[in-house]
Amino acid sequence: MAQSNIKSLSDIPSDNLAYLEVLDLRGSDIHNLDGLSKFYWHNLKSLQLDLNTIERITAEDLEPLHGMVGMNLSLKANNIIYVEPGAFQSMTFGSIDFSGCLGKLNISVLLKGLDGVKTGKLNLGLYETDPKSHISNIALQSFCNISVTDVNFQLQHFSDLNNRTFHCLEGLQKLDLTRSHLHLLPSNLSGLSTLSHLVLNENSFWDVCHINARNFPILTHLSMSSNLERLNFSSRCLENLGSLEKLDLSLSKVNPIGPCCNDQLFGLGKLKFLNLSYGSPMFWDVQPFNVTPQLEHLDCSHSRYTLNDSSPFNNLQNLRSLNLSWTNSNLTNVQLFKGLKTLQHLGLKGVAVQDGVFTQTELFNHIPDLETLILSACRITAIKEDLFKELTHLKKIDVSSNQLLKFSISPFYSLKFLQLNFANNSITMVDVKDVVDLGIESTVDLSYNPLICNCSNYEFIKWVEDNDIKVRHITETTCNGTGTRIIDVHLQCKFSVNMPLYAIILVAVVIVFGIICIFFLIRTIRKRYASYREL
């Protein structure tokens, strides 16, 4: 019922809604919460009242929801001006969303209205178009009477941030401070010792050290993505985070102070996910990730690094995903992936192949379990015939946006479960023998190639018509020059429609052989008659 013309909850017929689980009234014109008593709430899991014109919330309005446990309530982007103190007293929710509701409502009034509530998640964030909102330490005292495990303060301002600001949030597990105009966290924060997830995206920190990691002894997830300043990463900043499993410093121009990255990552022995993408130029240690041997996912894309060893990942025995896209990685270094025996996904998009011809078979000998390989936009003009033969588990290969002139299956071990992406190359002809053995679950993408659509390419065009389920982006697979979709091409060729090429060749051979036999037979008969004439 989203975006309906309903102006009141009382207008909704509720006789047949006894088993209702989701009530979606987003974008309607509801002014208040009168009428909630009409509904049977025993099975309701989600009540969505976003983008209405609700201005007031009272304890009487919410009385019908008492007794409900775990319901998700969303009131985002309403012009609320008043919430009765204690209106949510003794109620238990899965989540409550008040994001975008603080244009006219002081957050201290809202928090007093939430006094006594218990909820899993509480969203108090703002939107770009909302007026600035400042949260004082006095207002945050209300959290002493609110039970919550996940709070979002996106785009909020903290008037007087100090060691006591969050002391009433004891028990909190996740805190989102995205774009909260922060450049430093106090050195001895109280109340956040139980925090496991901390999001500090789009702030203005000068150094990772400035979060004062000792405030968060059991933190497992830390994100400082899209920092607005170049983010320095000094030595041993995070050594107190011995339980950290995920660290995201992407899009922050992260700048390790000194050789990277053992000093900076010291103490993070349990780290499994590390994102350093879009970083500043780095000089790597001999084994830059020696102190994080449990890494499973590593993203260094859109960065430049200087190697001090030919095998920088040699100790990462558990790594399953590696993204080196748009880096200065040297693919002629056949030892680059040494030690990555469990690697399943490898991204090399935008990494230039020297001279355009990819021949380094030995490069992939170290990663036998690889399932996904991204080689798009690598300036590849040709691929060695047996290049990927050792990759017996390969399921997806992307060589799109290169300069390949030929489509070939010879580099691959098997075609049974393979997703082939050859889109946006310079391929004009496709030998039908290269696609006819594609397995039932295999696909090929040849979109945005200048394919020839005449009788010389007839067999492939016919195969596409009969196997369209195996052709990805088939509507973008078109003929060179005309833009006609290949599935719309109807050719009138001289040879029989049902006669394959090898049959035509066989017939030609038989005819030639017959002519030769007749020639020798005539010659033999003439010799015999010539001998009779002599007698």
N, C-alpha and C positions, 0 to 999 in steps of 0.2 A: 504493500500500500504506500510505498515511497512516492513522494511528490504528488500526493493527492490533494484534493480541496477540503479535506477534513479540518474543521476549525476547533473541534472539541472531541475528547475521548468518548464522551457520552453519545456521539453520533455513530459510533461503530457498533453494528449488531454483534452481540457476543453470545447469542444462544447456542451456536454450534462451534464454539471455540474452546471447549473444555479441555482439549488436549493440545492447545496451542503451545509451541516451543519458541517461536521467534515472532515478534511483533515489530515490523519495520515501518516506521512512520516518518522517515527522514524527508526533509524538504516539504513538509506540509505547512499548515498555517495554524498550528495548535498554540493557544495562548496560555494555557495552564494545565495542571495535572488533575483537574476535576474529572471524575468518571472512572478512575482506576478501580473503584470498588465494583464496577460492573463485571470485571473479568475474573475468570478462574485462573489463579496464578500458579497452581501446584506444579505444572509441567513447564512453565515458561523458563527459558534459559537465556534469552536475550531480548531486551527492550531498547529499541533504537529510536531516539527522539531528536536526532541531530537536525540542525538548520531549521528549527521552528522559531517561534516568537515567545517562548516561555520566559516570564520575568520573575515569578515568585515561586518559592518552594517552601511549603510548611510541613510540620509534623503530621497534620491531619491529611494532607495530600498523600503522604507516603504510608499511612496506616495500613492500606490493603496489602502492602508488600512485606509487612512484618511476618515473620515465619518463613519467608523465602530464604534459601541458602544457596549461594553460588551463582546467582543471576548476574549477567553482565548488563550494566545500565550505561547508556551513552546519551549525554546531553550536550555534546560538543556544538559550539557555534550558536548557542542561544544567547539572547541579550538579557541575561539574568541580572537583576538589580538587588535581590534580597533572598537570603536563605535563613529561615528561622533557626536560632541557636538550638542545637540538639535535635534537629529535624531527622537526622539519620541515626539517632541513638539506638543502640542494641540491634542494629541491622547487619546482616552478613552478605557481602557481595563477592562475586568472582573478580569483577573490575568495575570501576566508576570512571567515566571520562568527562571531565569538565574543560577540556582544551578549547581555547577560543571563546571562553565565557567570561573573561575578566576585563572586558572593555569598560563596563560600567560598575562592576562588582569588585570591591576591595577584597583581596585574597584572605585577609584576616576574618572577614565576615563569613566567607565560604568555609574556612577551616573550623570556625566555631559551629557552623551548621553541621559539620561532619563529626563533631564531638561524639565519641562512643561508638563509631562505626568500625567494622572489621571488613577489610577488602584485600584481595590479592594484589591488584594493581590500581593505582590512582594517577590519572593524567591531569596535570595542572599546567600544561604547556600553552604557549601562545602561537599565533600565526603571524606571518609577515605584516599583514594589514592591521593587526591589533595595536592599540596604543601601548606604550611602555608600561610595564608593571614591575614594581619594586617590592621585594619580600623582605620584611624586617625580621630580626631575630625574635622580637616579641610575638609576631604573628606565627612563627614556626614553633612557639611553645605549645600551640594547640596539638601538635603531633604527639605530645605526651599522652593524649587521650584518644589517639587514633591508632588502630592496629593495621599495619600495611607492610607488604614485603617488596613492593615494586613502585617507585615514584618517578614520574617524568616532570622535570621543570624546564622543558625546552623554551629557549628565548626569554627566560626570566632574568631579572637583575636582583642580585643580593646586596642589600643596602650596606650592611656592616658585617661582612664575612669574617668570622674569627673561629677560634678553637671550639666555641660552644654553640655555633650556629646549628649544627645538626644533632645536638646531644639528645633530643627527644625522638630521634629516629632509630633508637636501639632496636635491633631485630631486623632492620631493613636488609634485603638481599640484593636488590638491583636499584641503582640510582642513575638516572639519565639527566645529564647537565649539558646537553647539546646546545650550543650557541647561548651559553649563559654568561657571556662576557667575562670569562675568567682568564687570568694569566698566572695565577699562583693559588695553591691550596695551603691552608695553614699547616704548620709543622706538627701540631699535636691535636688533631681533630678528635673529638669525642662523639660517640654514638654510631660510628660506622665500622666497628670492629667485626660485625657479622656480614659485611658486604662481600658478595661473590662476583657481581657484575658492576663495572663502572664505565659509563660512557661520557667522554669529554670531547666529543667531536665539535669541530668548527669553533674552537676557542682561540685564545691568543697566547698560549704558553711559549716561552723562549727555550725551555729545556724540559726534557722528560723528567728530570730530577725535581722539577718544581711541583709535581703532584705530591711529593713527600710520601713515598710508597709505604713507609712504616705505619701509616694510618690504616692500612688495609691488609692485615696479616693473613687472611684466608681468601684473598681475591683470586678468582680463576679466569676472569675475562676483563681485559682492559682495552678500550678503544680511544685513540686520539687521532682519528682520521680527519683530514681536511682542516688541519690547523691553519689559522689565518696568518701565522708568522712561520718563517723557516724554523723548523723544530730541531734544535740541537739534541744530541743523545750522548750524554757524558758517561764516564765509566761507573759501573756498579750502581746506577740509579735505582735499579729494581731488585737488588739482591734480597730484599726483605719479602719479596713475593714468591716464596718457594713453591706455592701451589698454583701459580699462574699457568694456564693451559693455552690461552689465546691472547695474542698481542697484535693489534691493528694500528699501524702508524702510516697507513697509506695516504697519499695525496697531501702530505705534510712537508714535503721537501726535507725529509728527515736527514740530518747531518751528523753522522757519528764523529765524535771528537777523538781523533787518532784512528789507528787501524781498526777495521770492523771485522767481526762483531762480538768477539769473545769477552772483551772487557765490558762492553755495554750490556750484554745478555748474561753476565755472571750471576749465578744463583738461580737461574730459570731452568733447572734440570728437568722439569715436568712439562715444559712448553711443547705444544703439539701444532699450533697454528701461528705463523709469523708472516705479516704483510708489511713489506718495506717498499711497496711500489710507489712510483712517482717521487723517488728520493733524490737527494743531492749526490754528486759523484762520490764514490767510495773507493778506498783502498782496502782490499780484503786481506785478512790474515792468511797464513798457510792453509789452515782449515778454519774458515771463519765461523762455523757453527759447531765447533767442537764441544762447547759447554751446553748445547741443547740437542743431545743425541736422540731424544724422543720425538723430534719434529716429524709430523706427518704431512703438513701442507706449508709450502714456502712460496711466497710471491715476491719477486724482485723486478717485476715488469716496469717498463718505462724508467729505467735507471741505467746509469753507467758505472761500471766497476772495473778496478784494476786487479788482476789476479796475481797472487804470489805463489801459486801452485797450479799445476795442470789439472788436479782432481780436487776441487774445493768442497765437493759434497761427499767425500769418501767415507765419512763416519756416519752418514744419515741412513742407517740400515732400515729405518721404518718409514722413510719418506714415500708418500703415495701420490702427491701432486706437487709439481714444480712448474712455475710460470716465469719464463725468462723472455716473454714477448717484448719487443721493442727495446731490447738491450743491445749492448755491443759484444754479445757472446760470439766467440770464435768457433764456428762449426767445423773447422779443419783440425781442431784439437780433439782427437779421438778418445782422449782420456777424460773429457769433460764430465761425463756422467758415470764415471767409475764409482762403484760402491752402491749404486741405486738399484739394488736387485728387486726391490718391491715396488718400484715406481709404476704407477698405472696411468697417470695423466701428465702430459708434457706439452707446455705451450711455448712455441718459438715464433709466434707471429711477428713479422717485421724484422726478423734477424736475417741479414743479408747472407746469401750463399755465394761464396767466392766464385767469380766467373760464370755464375748462373747454373752450372752443371753440378748436380748433387750426386756425389760418388762415394762419400765416406761411409761405407758399409760398417766398418769397425765401430763407428760412433754409437750404434744401437746394440752392439753386442753386450753392453753392460746393463741393459734394461729389458730383460727378456719378458717381463710381465706387463709391458706397456699395452694399454687398451685404447687410449686416445692420444693422437698426435696432431698438433696444430702447426702447420707450416705455411699458412697463408701470408701473402704479401712479402715473400722472401726473395723476390727477383729470380725465381727458378725458371730456367729455360728448358731443362731436360733432367730426367731422373734415371739413374743407373738401373738396369733391368732387375737386379736382385737386391736392391737397396734395403728393402724391408722384409726380406725372407726370414730373418731370424725372429721377427716379431710375430710369433705364432698365436698370441692372444689379442692381436690388434682388432678393434671393433669399429673405430672411427678414425678416418684420415682426412684432413682438410688441407688441400693445396690450392685453394681458391686465390684469386687476385694475384696470380703469377703471370709468366709469359710462356706457358707450355703450349707447344704446337701439336702435341700428340697425346691422345688418351691411351693408356696402356695398363693392363693388369699384371704384367710380368713382375713388377717389383714386390708383389704381395704374396704372402704365404697361402691364404685361403680367401675365398669369396663367399663363404656360407653365411656369415653374420657381419658383413662389412658395410659401413656407411661411407661412401666415397663422395667427396666434395671437390669437384674440378671446376666450379663456377668461375666466371669472369677470367678466363684465360684466352688463348688465341687458337683454340681447337676448331678446325673446319670439318674434318672427316673423322668418323668413328667406325672402326672395323667391328662388325656385329659379333665376331668371335670374342671380343673383349668384354662383352656385356651379357652374352647369352647364358653364361654359367653363373650369373649372380644368383645367390640363394634366395629363398622365399622372403627372408627377413632382411635382405640386403637392399640398399638403395644407391642411386647415383644422381649427382647434381651436376648438370652441364649447362645451367642457365647462364645467360650473358656471354655465351661464346658465339663467334661468327660462323655458325654451322652452315654448310652448303646443303641446299635442299633441291638437288637434282638426282638423276638416276644413278650417279656414281655413289651416292650415299643412301640409296634406296633401302637396302637391307636394314640399316640402322633405323631409318624412319619407320619402317614397317614394325620393327621390334618395339619401338616406343609406343606405337599405336596399340600393340598387343600386351604391353607390360607397363601401362601408365602408372600402376601402383608402385612400381620400383623407381620411378623418376620423380625426384624432388623438384619443387618449383617448376613444374611442367609448363605453367602458363608463361613463365619468363624464359623458357627454352625456345628460342626463335631462330628464324632463318636470317642469314647475313644480308643486310641491305634492305630487305622488304619489311622486316619486323613481324612477319607472319608466324604464328605459333606453329611449332613443328607438328603438333597433333592435328592441325587443320590442313596440312599439306596432303594433296591427293595427286600422285604422279601417274602418268601413263607411259610406262617404259616398254621397250620392244620385247624383252624377254618375258617369259611366262611369270605370272605373279607367284605361282606356287613352286616354281623351279629354282632351287637354291643355286648359288654361284658354282659350287663344286660339281653339281650335276651338269651345268652348261659346259664346264671344262672337260668333264668326262666324255660327253657326247662329241665334243670337238676332237679329242684324242682318238676315239673310236673311228671317226670319219677319216682322219689322216691315216690311221693304221690300215683301214680298208683300201684307201687309194694306193698305198704302197704295195699291199698284197696283190691288187689287181695288176699293177705295173709289172711286178715280177712274174706273175702268171702269164701275161701276154708275151713277155720277153722269152720265157721258157718255151711256149708254144711255137713262136717264130723260129727259134733255134731248131726245134724238132722238124718242122716243115722244111727248113733249109737243107737239112741232111737228106731228106727224101728227094728233093730236087736234084741233088748231086748224083744220086743213084740213077 
